[in-house]
Amino acid sequence: MNPEKPRHGTKAKPQKRLTAPNIYYASRTYFQISQVIQEYRKTSYRMPMSILASSKQAILY
């Protein structure tokens, strides 16, 4: 009997799907956000990202 294969009539356990963690980063300045994005792009990870800011806080005077 092969222990790797389930016996006839038994169900194999479903494998859990690994999910990537959510990362939340808060910053007070646009420059800090741009630095984080630059460093993130240097890594091998390719995850979707969104940048949320109010227009008043995102505009450079």
N, C-alpha and C positions, 0 to 999 in steps of 0.2 A: 504494500500500500504506500502511495506517495503522500507524505505529510503536507506538501505544498499545494496540492489540489484538493478542493473540498469533495467530500463523498457525494455520491449521487443522492439527490433529494435534500441536500443541505444548502443553505444560502451562504455565500461569501459575505463577510462583513464589508460594508461600504467604507472606502478610505476617506479620511477627512481631507478636505481641500485646504491647503495652507493659504492664508490671506496676508497681504502686506499690512503693516501697521499704518495707522493714520498719524501724521506728524503735523502739529499745529505750532506755528512760530509767530510770535507777536513782536512787533518792533515799532518804535516811535518815528523812525525816519525812513525815507525812500532809499537812502544810501545803504543802510543796514540790510534792507530787503534785497537790494541788488547784489550785495556781497554774498548773501546766503544763496541766492539763485546761481551765481557764478560758481561757488564751491559745490553746490549740488550737481551741477552739470559736469564737473570734473570726475564724479564717481561713475561707476559702471551701472548704477541703478537708473532705470528709465520709468519713472512713475508719473502719472498725471499730476499737475499741480494747479492751484488757483491762487491768485493774489487778490485779497479783499481789502479795500481801503475806501475811505470817503474821499470825494474829489477835493475837498478842502484840505485834507491832510496829505494827499498825494501830489499836489501842485507845489513846485519849487518857486519861491519868490525871488 
